[in-house]
Amino acid sequence: MGKRRKSRELALQLLYQLDLQDEGSPEPYLDEFWARHPVDGEVRAFVESLVRGTKLHQGKIDEVIAQYAENWDLDRMAVVDRNILREGIFELLWRADIPPKVAINEALEVAKKFSTRESSRFINGMLDRVRKELRAAE
């Protein structure tokens, strides 16, 4: 597994933890998280950039999810799926260094590992709409 994929999986795990604890900042949890998941500096830096960026823009990201997730209430969405979407949308809208197809494909690979087949289809549809409509508008 590549370093970026591993980073995205770890970022999902940390975002999941923060979501369940209703925490806005990852800072109080980083030392404990890294003690349980020792990785090299490159992976750690990418994880932290994904998590901090996702949390920084979470309000806007959640608005985007609510806008595009027809008939889905954000609070009733599976926690894993919600955080895969948040991370993917962050990459699509705020990480110009990551090609959109890569961001979507990586989100789908993480979803295949941590969620369900139905979730993968849902996530793919959501991220593709965001890519087509929002990223194109920028």
Rosetta blueprint (number, residue, H / E / L):
1 M L
2 G L
3 K H
4 R H
5 R H
6 K H
7 S H
8 R H
9 E H
10 L H
11 A H
12 L H
13 Q H
14 L H
15 L H
16 Y H
17 Q H
18 L H
19 D H
20 L H
21 Q L
22 D L
23 E L
24 G L
25 S L
26 P L
27 E H
28 P H
29 Y H
30 L H
31 D H
32 E H
33 F H
34 W H
35 A H
36 R H
37 H L
38 P L
39 V L
40 D L
41 G H
42 E H
43 V H
44 R H
45 A H
46 F H
47 V H
48 E H
49 S H
50 L H
51 V H
52 R H
53 G H
54 T H
55 K H
56 L H
57 H L
58 Q H
59 G H
60 K H
61 I H
62 D H
63 E H
64 V H
65 I H
66 A H
67 Q H
68 Y H
69 A L
70 E L
71 N L
72 W L
73 D L
74 L H
75 D H
76 R H
77 M L
78 A L
79 V H
80 V H
81 D H
82 R H
83 N H
84 I H
85 L H
86 R H
87 E H
88 G H
89 I H
90 F H
91 E H
92 L H
93 L H
94 W H
95 R L
96 A L
97 D L
98 I L
99 P L
100 P H
101 K H
102 V H
103 A H
104 I H
105 N H
106 E H
107 A H
108 L H
109 E H
110 V H
111 A H
112 K H
113 K H
114 F H
115 S L
116 T L
117 R H
118 E H
119 S H
120 S H
121 R H
122 F H
123 I H
124 N H
125 G H
126 M H
127 L H
128 D H
129 R H
130 V H
131 R H
132 K H
133 E H
134 L H
135 R H
136 A H
137 A H
138 E L
